[in-house]
Amino acid sequence: MRRISAIERRAATGDAVVLVALTVAGFATHMTLDAAWRMAVTIVGSLAAWSVVGPFLGVFREANILNPRELWRVGLAWVIAAPLATFLRGLILARDIPPVFIVVVILTNGFGLLLWRTYLGWTTVRHRRQPDSISTKSPR
């Protein structure tokens, strides 16, 4: 079994935080924070869909996380995962899902995931390029 790297764990954790935070923000903007069951179902649907689609498109592989040219994977994975997430939500809540809701979920959560992953990749690469803080030069 392949060992999961620290950056892969950080990416998955950050993705979950982004999806949860944006779902809570969405409920807050609609003043429906009291709808805990609907919010929980929405969060679980998003996380489930992301955890199925994301690995399939390689969004959790360290090489892809650190390569800015691979960010397209995050966007495409979310474009596929969002309709699945909203379908799961509608199925569990026994409600129709308006197409505009799917579009909003794709755009808001997709933007959030891309912003987070850009930050993660940039800061990780930048950190790895910095020289060690301990100097190898001998004191004068």
LOVOMAR-528624 format. One record per residue (C-alpha): residue number from 1; residue in three letters; x, y, z. Coordinates in steps of 0.02 Angstrom, whole numbers, plus 50000, padded with zeros to 5 digits. Layout:
// residues N
NODE     i    aa       u       v       w
NODE   NUM   Ala       X       Y       Z
...
// end
This chain:
// residues 140
NODE     i    aa       u       v       w
NODE     1   Met   50000   50000   50000
NODE     2   Arg   50065   50172   49951
NODE     3   Arg   50106   50291   50092
NODE     4   Ile   50012   50458   50091
NODE     5   Ser   50129   50608   50098
NODE     6   Ala   50108   50758   50212
NODE     7   Ile   50063   50871   50065
NODE     8   Glu   49930   50747   50007
NODE     9   Arg   49854   50745   50182
NODE    10   Arg   49861   50935   50189
NODE    11   Ala   49775   50947   50019
NODE    12   Ala   49635   50828   50069
NODE    13   Thr   49609   50915   50237
NODE    14   Gly   49610   51087   50158
NODE    15   Asp   49488   51031   50023
NODE    16   Ala   49369   50969   50158
NODE    17   Val   49385   51132   50254
NODE    18   Val   49349   51232   50095
NODE    19   Leu   49195   51128   50051
NODE    20   Val   49126   51136   50229
NODE    21   Ala   49162   51323   50247
NODE    22   Leu   49082   51368   50081
NODE    23   Thr   48929   51263   50120
NODE    24   Val   48909   51349   50289
NODE    25   Ala   48936   51518   50204
NODE    26   Gly   48801   51474   50077
NODE    27   Phe   48677   51429   50213
NODE    28   Ala   48724   51589   50307
NODE    29   Thr   48694   51699   50154
NODE    30   His   48522   51620   50137
NODE    31   Met   48493   51641   50324
NODE    32   Thr   48460   51455   50344
NODE    33   Leu   48595   51407   50468
NODE    34   Asp   48457   51329   50573
NODE    35   Ala   48431   51196   50438
NODE    36   Ala   48564   51083   50513
NODE    37   Trp   48503   50923   50430
NODE    38   Arg   48503   51001   50255
NODE    39   Met   48673   51077   50287
NODE    40   Ala   48744   50911   50348
NODE    41   Val   48674   50819   50197
NODE    42   Thr   48748   50951   50081
NODE    43   Ile   48918   50938   50164
NODE    44   Val   48919   50748   50164
NODE    45   Gly   48865   50745   49981
NODE    46   Ser   49004   50864   49931
NODE    47   Leu   49137   50770   50028
NODE    48   Ala   49078   50602   49962
NODE    49   Ala   49074   50659   49781
NODE    50   Trp   49245   50743   49798
NODE    51   Ser   49321   50588   49878
NODE    52   Val   49258   50480   49734
NODE    53   Val   49298   50594   49586
NODE    54   Gly   49456   50679   49652
NODE    55   Pro   49568   50526   49664
NODE    56   Phe   49507   50464   49495
NODE    57   Leu   49575   50625   49415
NODE    58   Gly   49734   50627   49519
NODE    59   Val   49698   50783   49623
NODE    60   Phe   49777   50705   49778
NODE    61   Arg   49942   50650   49699
NODE    62   Glu   50088   50751   49765
NODE    63   Ala   50164   50779   49592
NODE    64   Asn   49999   50853   49532
NODE    65   Ile   49975   50958   49688
NODE    66   Leu   50145   51040   49665
NODE    67   Asn   50132   51069   49477
NODE    68   Pro   50032   51225   49431
NODE    69   Arg   50001   51153   49258
NODE    70   Glu   49900   51015   49341
NODE    71   Leu   49773   51131   49425
NODE    72   Trp   49652   51092   49284
NODE    73   Arg   49626   50924   49370
NODE    74   Val   49549   51011   49521
NODE    75   Gly   49431   51113   49412
NODE    76   Leu   49378   50966   49305
NODE    77   Ala   49357   50853   49456
NODE    78   Trp   49242   50979   49539
NODE    79   Val   49141   51006   49379
NODE    80   Ile   49108   50819   49383
NODE    81   Ala   49089   50803   49573
NODE    82   Ala   48968   50948   49598
NODE    83   Pro   48822   50874   49500
NODE    84   Leu   48853   50709   49590
NODE    85   Ala   48853   50799   49757
NODE    86   Thr   48692   50891   49718
NODE    87   Phe   48612   50730   49654
NODE    88   Leu   48655   50644   49819
NODE    89   Arg   48584   50793   49913
NODE    90   Gly   48423   50787   49814
NODE    91   Leu   48409   50599   49835
NODE    92   Ile   48431   50603   50023
NODE    93   Leu   48317   50754   50048
NODE    94   Ala   48192   50692   49918
NODE    95   Arg   48196   50862   49833
NODE    96   Asp   48221   50923   49657
NODE    97   Ile   48384   51013   49626
NODE    98   Pro   48367   51169   49518
NODE    99   Pro   48499   51177   49381
NODE   100   Val   48549   51351   49441
NODE   101   Phe   48597   51273   49609
NODE   102   Ile   48716   51154   49520
NODE   103   Val   48794   51299   49425
NODE   104   Val   48816   51400   49584
NODE   105   Val   48895   51252   49674
NODE   106   Ile   49014   51221   49529
NODE   107   Leu   49068   51404   49522
NODE   108   Thr   49082   51445   49707
NODE   109   Asn   49158   51284   49771
NODE   110   Gly   49264   51264   49615
NODE   111   Phe   49335   51438   49638
NODE   112   Gly   49367   51402   49822
NODE   113   Leu   49455   51238   49786
NODE   114   Leu   49561   51315   49648
NODE   115   Leu   49608   51462   49759
NODE   116   Trp   49656   51347   49902
NODE   117   Arg   49755   51228   49791
NODE   118   Thr   49847   51373   49709
NODE   119   Tyr   49896   51438   49882
NODE   120   Leu   49946   51264   49941
NODE   121   Gly   50054   51227   49789
NODE   122   Trp   50135   51398   49788
NODE   123   Thr   50178   51401   49974
NODE   124   Thr   50242   51222   49972
NODE   125   Val   50354   51247   49821
NODE   126   Arg   50415   51414   49891
NODE   127   His   50453   51335   50060
NODE   128   Arg   50550   51191   49980
NODE   129   Arg   50657   51312   49878
NODE   130   Gln   50713   51414   50029
NODE   131   Pro   50884   51369   50096
NODE   132   Asp   50894   51291   50267
NODE   133   Ser   50893   51415   50409
NODE   134   Ile   51050   51334   50479
NODE   135   Ser   51202   51398   50390
NODE   136   Thr   51339   51278   50339
NODE   137   Lys   51468   51416   50343
NODE   138   Ser   51585   51419   50491
NODE   139   Pro   51582   51575   50600
NODE   140   Arg   51721   51701   50578
// end
